[in-house]
Every structure is written in structure tokens, then in C-alpha cells.
Amino acid sequence: MSNLLFICSKNQWRSPTAELLFKDHPIHTARSAGTSDKARIKVSQKIIDWADVIFVMEGKHRDIIRQRFNFADQTIIVLDMADDYQFGDAELIDILKLSLADYLQK
């Protein structure tokens, strides 16, 4: 089982939508967090340590977490998802499903 972490800025729309795709997944567990001080759930060293794979919505999120936190062997993947979507947006879900197909199908 892999622990998947999704990170965006405020943890309102993109990362919680990605997390929701893995609800009740047989192999992966997912959580989400944000880099902003105004994030619903703020990224922390504890959640970074929990994660096996970290997906960030934009390159700036990768840069922020690399500056703030220590990493073990986690893979960081930039999804290049612009902040143009609301939570649960159908287009966002379609794009995430394509980007995360290798993880969703297992």
C-alpha cells in the first residue's frame, strides 16, 4: 500500500479533489494539504514523512515544500494543474484521472 499526498496552495479545490478520487481505494491511501498559511490543512513534516509519493499541483508547490521540509525517499511529481477549478469540477476530475491513471487502476 502506498500513501499518496496531494498538495496545492489552500487545500480547498485541487488537492482535496485528487484525495477524493482515492477514497476506498484498495491499494492506496491519500491525504491532501496546502502550502499557504490559509490552507484548510497545512502541509507539515509529519504529513511529508507519512507520504510515499507526493503530488504537487504546480512547480511552485514543489519548491516551497523542498525549502521548508526534509525528505527521505519520497518521489515528488508535479501535475501542472493550474488553479482554475472548483472542488469536484468535472474537468478537473477528468484531468486528474488521466494524470493519475497508473495509481487509480491498481
Contacts in CASP RR format, 6 or more apart in sequence:
PFRMAT RR
TARGET T0000
AUTHOR 0000-0000-0000
METHOD contacts of the structure
MODEL  1
MSNLLFICSKNQWRSPTAELLFKDHPIHTARSAGTSDKARIKVSQKIIDW
ADVIFVMEGKHRDIIRQRFNFADQTIIVLDMADDYQFGDAELIDILKLSL
ADYLQK
1 27 0 8 1.000
1 28 0 8 1.000
1 29 0 8 1.000
2 27 0 8 1.000
2 28 0 8 1.000
2 29 0 8 1.000
2 52 0 8 1.000
2 53 0 8 1.000
2 103 0 8 1.000
3 28 0 8 1.000
3 29 0 8 1.000
3 30 0 8 1.000
3 31 0 8 1.000
3 50 0 8 1.000
3 51 0 8 1.000
3 52 0 8 1.000
3 53 0 8 1.000
4 22 0 8 1.000
4 28 0 8 1.000
4 29 0 8 1.000
4 30 0 8 1.000
4 31 0 8 1.000
4 51 0 8 1.000
4 52 0 8 1.000
4 53 0 8 1.000
4 54 0 8 1.000
4 55 0 8 1.000
4 103 0 8 1.000
5 30 0 8 1.000
5 31 0 8 1.000
5 32 0 8 1.000
5 33 0 8 1.000
5 47 0 8 1.000
5 48 0 8 1.000
5 50 0 8 1.000
5 51 0 8 1.000
5 53 0 8 1.000
5 54 0 8 1.000
5 55 0 8 1.000
6 14 0 8 1.000
6 15 0 8 1.000
6 16 0 8 1.000
6 18 0 8 1.000
6 19 0 8 1.000
6 30 0 8 1.000
6 31 0 8 1.000
6 32 0 8 1.000
6 33 0 8 1.000
6 55 0 8 1.000
6 56 0 8 1.000
6 57 0 8 1.000
7 15 0 8 1.000
7 32 0 8 1.000
7 33 0 8 1.000
7 34 0 8 1.000
7 35 0 8 1.000
7 43 0 8 1.000
7 54 0 8 1.000
7 55 0 8 1.000
7 56 0 8 1.000
7 57 0 8 1.000
7 61 0 8 1.000
7 65 0 8 1.000
8 14 0 8 1.000
8 15 0 8 1.000
8 32 0 8 1.000
8 34 0 8 1.000
8 35 0 8 1.000
8 56 0 8 1.000
8 57 0 8 1.000
8 58 0 8 1.000
8 61 0 8 1.000
8 81 0 8 1.000
8 83 0 8 1.000
9 34 0 8 1.000
9 35 0 8 1.000
9 36 0 8 1.000
9 39 0 8 1.000
9 57 0 8 1.000
9 61 0 8 1.000
9 83 0 8 1.000
10 34 0 8 1.000
10 36 0 8 1.000
10 38 0 8 1.000
10 39 0 8 1.000
10 40 0 8 1.000
11 32 0 8 1.000
11 33 0 8 1.000
11 34 0 8 1.000
11 36 0 8 1.000
11 39 0 8 1.000
11 40 0 8 1.000
11 41 0 8 1.000
11 42 0 8 1.000
12 39 0 8 1.000
12 40 0 8 1.000
12 87 0 8 1.000
13 83 0 8 1.000
13 85 0 8 1.000
13 86 0 8 1.000
13 87 0 8 1.000
13 88 0 8 1.000
13 89 0 8 1.000
13 92 0 8 1.000
14 57 0 8 1.000
14 81 0 8 1.000
14 83 0 8 1.000
14 85 0 8 1.000
14 92 0 8 1.000
15 32 0 8 1.000
15 33 0 8 1.000
15 34 0 8 1.000
15 57 0 8 1.000
16 32 0 8 1.000
16 40 0 8 1.000
16 87 0 8 1.000
17 85 0 8 1.000
17 87 0 8 1.000
17 88 0 8 1.000
17 89 0 8 1.000
17 92 0 8 1.000
17 93 0 8 1.000
17 96 0 8 1.000
18 30 0 8 1.000
18 32 0 8 1.000
18 55 0 8 1.000
18 96 0 8 1.000
18 100 0 8 1.000
19 30 0 8 1.000
19 31 0 8 1.000
19 32 0 8 1.000
20 88 0 8 1.000
21 30 0 8 1.000
21 93 0 8 1.000
21 96 0 8 1.000
21 97 0 8 1.000
21 100 0 8 1.000
21 104 0 8 1.000
22 28 0 8 1.000
22 29 0 8 1.000
22 30 0 8 1.000
22 103 0 8 1.000
22 104 0 8 1.000
23 30 0 8 1.000
25 104 0 8 1.000
26 106 0 8 1.000
27 106 0 8 1.000
28 103 0 8 1.000
28 106 0 8 1.000
31 41 0 8 1.000
31 47 0 8 1.000
31 50 0 8 1.000
31 51 0 8 1.000
32 41 0 8 1.000
33 39 0 8 1.000
33 41 0 8 1.000
33 42 0 8 1.000
33 43 0 8 1.000
33 44 0 8 1.000
33 47 0 8 1.000
34 40 0 8 1.000
34 41 0 8 1.000
34 42 0 8 1.000
34 43 0 8 1.000
34 61 0 8 1.000
35 42 0 8 1.000
35 43 0 8 1.000
35 61 0 8 1.000
35 64 0 8 1.000
35 65 0 8 1.000
36 42 0 8 1.000
43 65 0 8 1.000
43 68 0 8 1.000
43 69 0 8 1.000
45 69 0 8 1.000
45 70 0 8 1.000
48 54 0 8 1.000
48 65 0 8 1.000
48 69 0 8 1.000
48 70 0 8 1.000
48 71 0 8 1.000
48 74 0 8 1.000
49 72 0 8 1.000
51 74 0 8 1.000
52 74 0 8 1.000
52 75 0 8 1.000
53 74 0 8 1.000
53 75 0 8 1.000
53 77 0 8 1.000
53 103 0 8 1.000
54 65 0 8 1.000
54 74 0 8 1.000
54 75 0 8 1.000
54 76 0 8 1.000
54 77 0 8 1.000
55 76 0 8 1.000
55 77 0 8 1.000
55 79 0 8 1.000
55 100 0 8 1.000
56 62 0 8 1.000
56 65 0 8 1.000
56 76 0 8 1.000
56 77 0 8 1.000
56 78 0 8 1.000
56 79 0 8 1.000
57 78 0 8 1.000
57 79 0 8 1.000
57 80 0 8 1.000
57 81 0 8 1.000
57 83 0 8 1.000
58 78 0 8 1.000
58 79 0 8 1.000
58 80 0 8 1.000
58 81 0 8 1.000
58 82 0 8 1.000
58 83 0 8 1.000
59 78 0 8 1.000
59 80 0 8 1.000
61 78 0 8 1.000
62 76 0 8 1.000
62 78 0 8 1.000
65 76 0 8 1.000
66 76 0 8 1.000
79 96 0 8 1.000
79 99 0 8 1.000
81 92 0 8 1.000
81 95 0 8 1.000
81 96 0 8 1.000
81 99 0 8 1.000
85 91 0 8 1.000
85 92 0 8 1.000
86 92 0 8 1.000
97 104 0 8 1.000
END
